[in-house]
Amino acid sequence: MQTIQLVGAILFGLALIHTFAAKSFEKLAHRHPRHAGLFHLLGEVEVVFGFWAFILMIALALLNGGQAAIAYAESRQYTEPLFVFVVMVVAASRPVMAFVQRVLSALARWLPVPAELALVWFGLALVPLTGSLITEPAAMTLAALMLAPLIFRDGMPEWLKYAALGVLFVNISIGGLLTSYAAPPVLMVAATWEWDTAHMASQFGWKALIAVLINATVISLMLRKHLRAPAPDAAADTAPAVPWAVTLIHLGFLAAVVVLGHHVELFLGIFMLFLGFTSAYQRYQSPLIIKEGLLVGFFLAGLVVLGGMQQWWLQPIVESLSPLALFFGAMSLTAITDNAALTYLGSLIDGISPHAQYMLMAGAVTGGGLTVIANAPNPAGASLLRRGFRDESIGALGLLAGALAPTAIAALAFLLL
């Protein structure tokens, strides 16, 4: 163990503490208005890991020299943070959201339940499962924006908001297991372990489907007495209807970003074209969520930088566990590390058995809803939904409590089915 590795582990621990204490900074901002700006900044969950990543880079420069710090920063892979930023902005554009809402509203009319209840169920079940096609970050963005006016609003009991958020995060984490390319933890091992889409669907997908449907149905029934039609959006009512040609072009942009998601130069080029198109046809657009997307990308980039220093203590833990212990160990560790990082470490273990591979993946995705950092799309959901909570901040303990029941359902599905 080198000195900088120990410093990296300490800073990672401080970042975790900061993440769990973020809601306290929002309270301090109200108590001390003179320094409210600083406390609001420190209370932004999306800022935490980026902030501590900069502290790590300063420490690395002081201990090993500036060139070593630059070399370490440039050795990290930032494709995922950039992809999440781009796919968030494109998926949340008005033509895409309007198309999704039209499709789901049409489906809701076929169900013998109130439209609001049907839309909530779709947002917590169907949309997370589409993450297997359009990727989990895109599914999280669509689900969060769709559910925000229905659940995450004034008048909804706070504990139900956290329960719904826990279900959303867990269902997104396991909803991408029907294919081999949509979930970040699967991408980390698919090539090394030779897992294709047929393998994912047969070993994980159908079990995830059952757990998603159970979770979504239970929380929808709990929410049904508190649901009401969202207030009319005056701006949306006066905005011109989006032509089908514009909608198809936006869907084409989204599809291109998803298909090219592993090629950062290409999907960034597509994104530049997308920004040009939205500027040319601004009358059919709503403000793009550039700020929210950048904050989420900053969060994930910070996690990449800090997480790169944790392999020295994480990998021995993963290697030493029996398959069943590996499931529960991965489920617990993913809450403080990110599930993709855990599965990546598992891919480095020589001779890991197929049963251990299954347990590692199942545990990693099962724990993906326990914290904001447990799964890459979670910061996107938190960024889009936090204004619906008290103090406009999501409490770590509230999220943990809300995610326990759906996490247990997912665990039972992967262990018993």
N, C-alpha and C positions, 0 to 999 in steps of 0.2 A: 504494500500500500504506500503510495506516494503522498506527500503532504498535500498536493493540490486535490487528490482524490478525497482525502478527509475533509478538506475545505469544501469541496463540491457537495459531499454528503451533508455537511452541516448547513450549507446554504439551501440545499434541497429541503431539509427539514424545516428551516425557517420559512421557506416559501409555502410549505404545507400549512404551517401554523398561521401564516398570513392569510392564506386562502380561507381557512376555517374561521378566522376572525374578521373577515372582510365586512360583515354586517355591522360589527362594532364601530368601524370607522365611519359608516353612514350615520350612526347615532351621534358620534363625536362631532360630525359636521353640523348637526342641528344644535348641539349644545355650545359650540364655539364658532359662531358665524364668521368671526374675523379670519379664521383659517379654514373655512369651509371648503375652499377650492382644493387645498392639499389633502384634506380628509376624504373628499369625494374621489380624488384621484387614487388614493391608497385603498379606497373601498371598492374600486372597480375590480372585480374578480379577473376580468380579462387582462388587466395590467400586471397582476401579481407576478407571474412567472417571467414575463419579459423584464420586469424591474429587477428581479433577483438574478436573472441571466446576465444582466449588465454588471451587477455586483460580482458575479463569478468571473466575468471577463477582466474586470479590474484586478481581482485577486490573482488571476492567472498571469496577467501582465506584470504584476509586482513580484510574483514568486519565480516565474520562468522567463520573463521578458515579453516585450510587445509582440515580437514575431511569433512566439509560441501561442499567444492569445489569438492572433489573427489566423494562424494556421489551424487552430482548433475550431474556431468559428467557421472557417471555410470548409472544414472536413465534415460538417454536419449536412444532412439531407433536409432541405426545406420544401420539398415537393408537396408534402401533405398540407402544411400551413397555407401555401399559396393556392393549392387546389380548393381547400375549404373556403378560403376568401372568395375565390372566383365563383364557385358553384353556389355559394350563399347569395351573392349579388344577382346572378342570372336567374336562379330559381325563385327569388323573391320579387322579380319584376312583375309589373301589373299584368301584362298579357298572359304569363305563365300562371299566376295566381288566379286570374279570372277564369282561365280554362279549367283548372283543377276544381275550382268552386262550382262551375257549371256542371261538370261531370258528376261530382259528388252530390250536388243538389238534385240532379236528375235521378241518381240512384236512391237518394233518401226518400223520394216520393213513392218508390215502390215498396218501402218497408212500412208495416202497420204500426209505426211508433211516431211520436212527434218529430218534426224535422230536425229540431235542435239536438235531440237525443241521438238520432241517426248520424248527424254530422260529427258529433263528439265521438261516437263509436268508430266512424270511418277515420277520424283524425288520430285515434289511438290504436287502431288495428290495421286498417287497410293501408294507410300512408306509410307507417313504419315498415310494412312488408314490401312496399314498392322500393324500399331502400336496397333490396336485392337486385333491382334493375337500374335505378338512377343514382345509386350510392347512398350511403347513410347520411352524409352531411346534407345532401339535397333533400332527402326525406325529412330530416329534422327541421330544415328551414320551412318547408311547405306545411308540416304539421304544426309547428309553433305559430306561424302566422294565421293559420286556419283556426286554431284553438284559442288564441289570445282573446278575442272578443266574446267567446262562449264560456270559457272557464276562468281565465286569468284576468279578472275584472273586479271592480267594486261590487260588494254585495255577496260575493262567493266566500264562504267560510275559509279562513286561512289554511286550516288543516286539510281541507279538501283540495286546495290548490297544490299543496305539497304532495298529497297522495296522487293526484293526477300527473304532476311533474315526475314523480318517481316511476309511475307506469310508463310515461312517454319515454323517459331515458332508458329504462330496461328494455322496452319493446323495440326501440331503435337499435340498441346494442345487439339484440338477438335477431332482429328482423332482416338483417343483411346476410343471413347464413344460408339462403337458398341458392346462392351463386358463389363463385370463388374469387370475385373481383371487387365486390361492393363494400365489404367490411374491412377496415384497416387491420385488425388483428389477423384476419385470414390472409390478406395480401402479404403479410410478413413471412408466411410459411408456405404458401400455396406451391411455389416453384420448388422449394427445398424438399418438401414432403410429398410432392407430386399429387396434390389434391386438386381435382378439377370440379366443375359445377355438378356433375353427376354424383361425385363423392359427397360434396357438401349437402346436396339435397337429400341423399339417402341416409347419411349419418347424423346430420344436424338439422337440416331444414324443416322436416316435417314435425320434429319435436319442438323447434322454435315456433312454428306456426300454431301448434296447440297452446303453448304457453302464452303467446301474444293474444290469441282469441280469448282465453280465460281472463287474463289481466284486463284487457279492454272491456270485456263484458261486465266484470265485477265493478270496476270503477265507474263505468257509465251508469249502472244501476244506482250506485251511491250518489252520483251527481244529479240524477234525473229530477229530483224535487227542487233543485236550485237553478235549473237551466231556464233561460229565457232568450227570446230572439234578440240578437245584438242591435244596438241603436243604429238607425240609418246613418250612413256616411254621406253627408251633404256634398262633399267634394266628389265622391264617386258617382253620385246621382247626376251631377252636372257635367261630368267628364264625358267626352264622346266615346261611343262604343268602340271596342277594339276590333278592327277588321280581321277576318280569318287569315288573310295573308300575313299580317303582322304577327298574329298568334303562332302560325306555323313557322315563321322565321325565328321567333324566340324559342320555340320548342327545338328547332334545329340547332340553335346556338347551345342550348342545354345538352342536347344529345352529343354534340361535337365535344363539349367540355368533358362529359363523362367518358366518352370513348378514348379521348386523348389525355385522360387524367394522370397517366404516368409520364407524360412528356411535357415538362413544364414550359419549354420554349413554345411549343405548339398551342397549348391551351391558353397561355398568356396572349399569344397572337390572336386567337379566337376572341378572347376577352376584349382586346383593343377594338376589333371589328364590332363587337357587341356594343361597346360604349359609343362608337361612332353612329351605329344604327339608332340607338335610343336617343341620341342627340338630334338626329335628322328627323325623327318622328316623335318628338317630345310630347305632342298633344295626346298621345296614347299611353303615356308613361306616368307612373307615380315616382316620387323621389327614390332613387336607388339607395340601398342600405350600405353605402360605401363605408361609413364610419363603423357600423356594427361589424361588418366583414373584416375590416382592418384590425379592429380590436381582437377579434377571435383569432385571426392569423398571427397577431403579435403574441397572444397567449400560447398558441401551439408552438410557435418558433422558440419561445422561451422554454417551453417544456422539452423541446428537442435539445436545446443547449444544456439545460440542467440535467436532463435524463441521461445524456451521453456520459456523464461522470458517475453513474450509479451501477454500472455493470459489475464492478469489482465485488460488491456485496450482494447483489441480487442473484447473479448467476449461480453461486454456490448454494443458495437457498433452494432455487428451482431444481438444481441437479440432485439434491440430497433427499427429495421428497418421494414417497411411494405414490403410485397413481391416485389413490383416493385422497391422500393428504395433498397431492398436487392440485386436485380440483379445488379443495377448500383454501389451500394456500394461494392459488392463483386468484380465486374469487376475492380474497382479502387483500392481497398485494395490489391488485389492479385498482383498488380504491385510492391508493396513494402513489401510483406510478404511471398509469395509462396501460390499457390492456394490449395495445399493439407492441409496446416495449417489452412486455412479458413474453408474448408469443415469439417475438424476435429472439429473445434470449434462449427460449426453448429450441429454436431452429439451430442454434449453435452447439447444442449438446449432441455429441457423437453417440450413435447407437440407441437413441431414445425409442422405446417400443411404440407400436401403433396405439396400444391402450393408453399409454402415458401421453401420447400426442393428443388423443381425444380428450382426456381429462384436463390437460392444460388449456386447450382451446375452449372447452365447455365452461371451465371455471372462469377464464378470462372474460368471456362475453357475458356470463351470468352476472358478474360483479360490475358490469359496465354502467350501471345506473346509480351506484352508491354515492358517488361524488361528482363534482363538475369536471374533475380531471381524469375520471376513470375511462372515458371513451372520447375519441377525438370530436365527434359532433356535439357533445354536451355543452361546451362553451358557446356554440352557436345558439342552442336552445335557451341557455341561460341569458345570453345577451338580448334575445328577442322577447323574452317573457318576464324578465325581472321587474319591469315597471308595473306589472300586475300584482306584485307582492308588497307587503307593508315596508315602508322606508325604501321602496324601489330596490330591494336587495334580497337575494336568495340566501337564507341561512343554511350552513352546512349540516347542522343537526336536523333541521326540518327536512332537508332533502334526503338525508340518511334514513330518517324515520319513514318518510313516504315511500322509499324504495325497498324497504325490507320485505314487505309482503310479495310484491311482484318478483323480487329476486328469489324468494323462497319457491315460488311457483316455477320459475325458470330452472332452478336447481333440481327440483323434483322431476321435471320433464326430462332433463338430460341424464339424470342418474337412474331413473326407474323405468323409463320407456324403452 
